[in-house]
C-alpha cells in the first residue's frame, strides 16, 4: 500500500517538490494536491510579461491538469482546505469532502499585504499576485486611463511597466526615497528612476498613502502631506505576508511564518511546510532559489533519505523593464567597511563592491552585471580578496582599462 501524501498548494515550490519526489521515489506515495486557484502550476515570475502582453497564460503554465493526470496525481483545482484534523490525520475541503493523509505538506505561499487605510476595499483596487489580478488589470486598461501603483519594489515597477505598455498613464507611489530599496542603494536607485522616467513612468517618492479615494469606485490616492493623485485604478504592491492561517488553526508553531526545522518539519511530526509560508532559523524567504533548495531537501526527507536545509545565501539578479540589476549581502557603507566603486553615468553603469577585512560583504550592480556570479560565490565562501582588489569591481578576469575611472572610496 502506498502512503497518502497531501500537498496544499501547487504553486512553483509545491510543484517542484512533487517533481523531485517523483524523480526520487515514484512508488512510495499516492499524491493528492489541493490548489485554491483553478489552475495547476504556473510560473508566477512570468506574470509581468503576461501583463505587458509579451506572454499568454498558456505559455507560462508549467504543470497543467494533464501533467498531474499523466502522473496519477489527484489534482483538486479551485479547492480550498478549510480544516486539518491532525489527530485523525484528515483534511476537509470547502466542498465538505474529507481525505486521509499519512504525510501532509503545507505550501500555501503568501498573501499580498493590504494597506490598512480607508477605501482599501473599493472596486478598482487590485493586488499583483496571481492570474486573476493580471486579468483584472488588463480589463481595466481597456477603458481606464490613469493608474497609481503603490510600492516601488520589483513587483510594483513590473506592474507599472506593464500598465504603461497597455496604454495607461502610471504614477508609482513609494514610501522610501530609493526605488527597490531592498536591492538598490541611493546611486543605483536613482539611475533606475531616471531610466524608468524616460519610459513615461511618473514617481511620487518618500510618500505615505493614507487613503484610497472614491465612493463606488477608486477615484484617487491621498498622501500624508495632503497631495492627491487622481486615478481610475490602484495597484497595491507593498509586500507579502506568509499565509499561515491553516497552520494557526491547528496550533502549529508560527511566528512570522510556520516554524520548521532543517528537514522542513513543523511542530507536528507528520506535517511539513515549505516556501514563502515558512520560517526557518528566523528567516522567511521570498525568492525562488532558496525555495527550490527547500523543495529538494523535503523531497529527500520524504523519500527516506538524510537531508538538511541549512538556510540560503541570498542574491538578487533581475531584469527590470530591460535593465540588468544585481545585489547581494550588505552593500551599504559603514564605518568598518570599504567600498570599491565604478561609475559610468553616461552609460548608466554602476558597480559597487563592499569589503570588510578584505572579504566581500556585499555588492550592488546596475546596467552591467558581468561577473556577478563570481562575486556572489566569493561572498558566500568569504574568501580573502586581497589579490583581486585592483580589478575586483570588474568581476573575474577583468582588468581596469585606461579610459575607465576606478574609484576606491574608503568610508571614514
Secondary structure as UniProt FT lines:
FT   STRAND          3..8
FT   HELIX           12..24
FT   TURN            26..28
FT   STRAND          29..35
FT   STRAND          41..42
FT   HELIX           44..46
FT   HELIX           47..51
FT   TURN            52..53
FT   HELIX           57..60
FT   STRAND          61..63
FT   HELIX           65..70
FT   TURN            71..72
FT   STRAND          74..77
FT   STRAND          81..85
FT   TURN            86..89
FT   STRAND          90..93
FT   TURN            94..95
FT   STRAND          98..100
FT   STRAND          103..106
FT   STRAND          110..112
FT   TURN            119..121
FT   TURN            123..124
FT   STRAND          125..127
FT   HELIX           131..141
FT   TURN            142..143
FT   STRAND          146..150
FT   HELIX           154..165
FT   TURN            166..167
FT   STRAND          169..173
FT   TURN            179..183
FT   HELIX           186..197
FT   TURN            198..200
FT   STRAND          202..204
FT   STRAND          209..213
FT   STRAND          220..223
FT   TURN            224..225
FT   STRAND          228..230
FT   STRAND          233..236
FT   STRAND          240..242
FT   HELIX           245..249
FT   TURN            250..251
FT   STRAND          258..260
FT   TURN            262..263
FT   TURN            269..270
FT   STRAND          271..273
FT   TURN            276..277
FT   STRAND          278..280
FT   TURN            281..282
FT   HELIX           288..302
FT   TURN            303..304
FT   STRAND          315..320
FT   TURN            321..322
FT   STRAND          323..329
FT   TURN            335..336
FT   STRAND          338..344
FT   HELIX           345..347
FT   STRAND          349..356
FT   TURN            357..358
FT   STRAND          359..366
FT   TURN            370..371
FT   HELIX           372..381
FT   HELIX           386..388
FT   TURN            389..391
FT   HELIX           392..394
FT   TURN            396..397
FT   TURN            402..403
FT   STRAND          406..410
//
